Amino acid sequence: MLINNAGLGYMGSLVDTPVEEFTKIWETNTRSTFILGQLAAKYFIAQDTGNIINISSMGAVRGFANGSAYVASKAAMTGLTLCWQAELRKHNIRVMQVNPSEVITEFGSKIGYVPTGVEKKLKGTEIAQAIFSLLIMNDIGFIPEINVWATNPF
C-alpha cells in the first residue's frame, strides 16, 4: 500500500502569492504524489494487486479564499486519482482518495493559522479510521473517494 500524504500550504491572495511559493507547494503536494504513485504502480502491477490512497482536501472540492496554491495542488491530486483508477484497476490496484476537512496538525501552525474550537475539529485518528475503512473492504470492491467532515466544528 502507498499512502500519499505529503502536504505543504501557503495562504495568500492570488495577487500576493509569489510564484516561487506556488511552485514549492506544487512540487511537494502534486509532483511527489505523481513520482511515488509511479514507483508504487510499477511494483503493484508486477504483483497484480495493491492499494494507493491519496490524501487530498475538502479545499480541493470546495476551494477557499487565499488558498490558490494549496487548493490547486490538491485539486490536481484528484485528477491523478481519477486517471490512476482508470489505468490501474485492471491490475487489481485500488486507487482511493480521502478529502478531509480541517484536521488539527502542525500543518496549520506552520503557516500561522491558529484554529478555534480545536476540541470539535478532526484529528489524525479520524483520518486513520477513514483510511482503515477503505482498506478493510474485500478487494472485489473499492470506495473511490471519501469526504471526512467534523460533525460540528464551530
C-alpha positions as CSV (number, residue, x, y, z in Angstrom):
1,M,0.0,0.0,0.0
2,L,1.0,3.6,-0.7
3,I,-0.5,6.5,1.3
4,N,0.4,9.8,-0.4
5,N,0.0,12.3,2.5
6,A,2.6,15.0,1.8
7,G,1.3,18.4,2.2
8,L,2.6,22.0,2.4
9,G,0.4,25.0,2.5
10,Y,0.6,28.7,1.8
11,M,-2.2,31.2,2.4
12,G,-2.2,34.3,0.4
13,S,-4.3,36.1,-2.1
14,L,-4.0,35.5,-5.8
15,V,-2.2,38.8,-6.4
16,D,0.1,38.4,-3.4
17,T,1.2,34.7,-3.7
18,P,4.7,34.5,-5.0
19,V,5.2,32.2,-7.9
20,E,8.0,30.6,-6.0
21,E,5.6,29.6,-3.2
22,F,3.1,28.2,-5.7
23,T,5.9,26.1,-7.2
24,K,7.1,24.9,-3.9
25,I,3.6,23.8,-2.9
26,W,3.1,22.1,-6.3
27,E,6.4,20.3,-6.1
28,T,5.6,18.9,-2.6
29,N,1.9,18.2,-2.9
30,T,1.5,17.2,-6.5
31,R,4.8,16.2,-8.1
32,S,5.8,14.0,-5.2
33,T,2.4,12.2,-5.4
34,F,3.0,11.5,-9.1
35,I,6.5,10.2,-8.5
36,L,5.6,7.9,-5.6
37,G,2.4,6.8,-7.4
38,Q,4.5,5.9,-10.5
39,L,7.0,3.9,-8.4
40,A,4.3,2.1,-6.5
41,A,2.3,1.3,-9.6
42,K,5.2,-0.5,-11.2
43,Y,5.6,-2.6,-8.1
44,F,1.8,-3.3,-7.7
45,I,1.4,-4.1,-11.5
46,A,4.2,-6.7,-11.1
47,Q,2.4,-8.4,-8.2
48,D,-1.1,-7.8,-9.7
49,T,-2.5,-6.2,-6.6
50,G,-2.1,-3.1,-4.4
51,N,-3.7,0.0,-2.8
52,I,-2.9,3.6,-3.4
53,I,-4.5,6.2,-1.1
54,N,-4.1,9.9,-2.0
55,I,-4.8,12.3,0.9
56,S,-6.3,15.4,-0.7
57,S,-8.5,18.0,1.0
58,M,-12.0,19.3,1.0
59,G,-10.3,22.5,-0.1
60,A,-9.8,20.8,-3.5
61,V,-13.6,20.1,-3.7
62,R,-14.8,23.5,-2.4
63,G,-11.9,25.9,-2.6
64,F,-11.4,28.8,-0.2
65,A,-10.2,32.4,-0.3
66,N,-6.4,32.8,-0.2
67,G,-5.8,29.1,-0.9
68,S,-4.9,29.1,-4.6
69,A,-1.5,27.4,-4.2
70,Y,-2.7,24.7,-1.8
71,V,-6.1,24.1,-3.4
72,A,-4.7,23.9,-6.9
73,S,-2.1,21.3,-5.8
74,K,-4.8,19.2,-4.1
75,A,-7.3,19.5,-7.0
76,A,-4.5,18.2,-9.3
77,M,-4.3,15.2,-7.0
78,T,-8.0,14.5,-7.8
79,G,-7.1,14.4,-11.5
80,L,-4.2,12.0,-10.8
81,T,-6.5,9.8,-8.7
82,L,-9.1,9.6,-11.4
83,C,-6.6,8.7,-14.1
84,W,-4.9,6.1,-11.9
85,Q,-8.3,4.5,-11.1
86,A,-8.9,4.1,-14.9
87,E,-5.4,2.8,-15.6
88,L,-4.7,0.5,-12.7
89,R,-8.0,-1.2,-11.8
90,K,-7.3,-3.9,-14.5
91,H,-4.2,-4.8,-12.4
92,N,-6.3,-5.2,-9.2
93,I,-4.9,-2.0,-7.9
94,R,-7.4,0.1,-5.9
95,V,-6.8,3.9,-6.0
96,M,-8.7,5.9,-3.5
97,Q,-8.8,9.5,-2.3
98,V,-9.5,10.9,1.1
99,N,-10.7,14.5,1.4
100,P,-10.5,15.7,5.0
101,S,-12.0,19.0,6.1
102,E,-9.9,20.8,8.7
103,V,-7.6,18.5,10.6
104,I,-5.7,19.7,13.6
105,T,-2.0,19.1,12.9
106,E,1.2,21.0,12.8
107,F,0.4,21.9,9.2
108,G,-1.8,24.9,10.2
109,S,0.6,26.3,12.8
110,K,3.5,26.2,10.3
111,I,1.6,28.7,8.1
112,G,0.5,30.8,11.0
113,Y,-3.1,29.5,11.4
114,V,-4.5,29.5,14.9
115,P,-7.6,27.3,15.0
116,T,-10.5,27.9,17.4
117,G,-12.7,25.2,18.8
118,V,-9.9,22.6,18.5
119,E,-11.8,20.1,20.6
120,K,-14.5,19.9,17.9
121,K,-12.2,19.5,14.9
122,L,-10.8,16.4,13.3
123,K,-7.6,14.8,14.5
124,G,-5.4,12.4,12.7
125,T,-7.2,9.5,14.4
126,E,-10.4,10.1,12.4
127,I,-8.5,10.2,9.1
128,A,-6.7,7.0,10.1
129,Q,-10.1,5.4,10.7
130,A,-11.3,6.5,7.3
131,I,-8.3,5.0,5.6
132,F,-8.7,1.8,7.5
133,S,-12.4,1.6,6.4
134,L,-11.2,1.9,2.8
135,L,-8.7,-0.9,3.2
136,I,-10.8,-3.5,5.0
137,M,-13.3,-3.8,2.2
138,N,-12.9,-7.0,0.3
139,D,-10.7,-6.4,-2.8
140,I,-13.6,-7.1,-5.1
141,G,-14.8,-3.6,-4.4
142,F,-13.4,-0.2,-3.5
143,I,-14.6,3.3,-2.5
144,P,-13.1,5.7,-5.0
145,E,-13.4,8.8,-2.8
146,I,-14.4,9.7,0.7
147,N,-15.0,13.1,2.3
148,V,-14.4,13.4,6.0
149,W,-16.0,16.3,7.9
150,A,-16.0,17.2,11.6
151,T,-19.6,16.8,12.9
152,N,-19.8,20.2,14.4
153,P,-16.6,22.1,14.1
154,F,-17.8,25.6,15.1
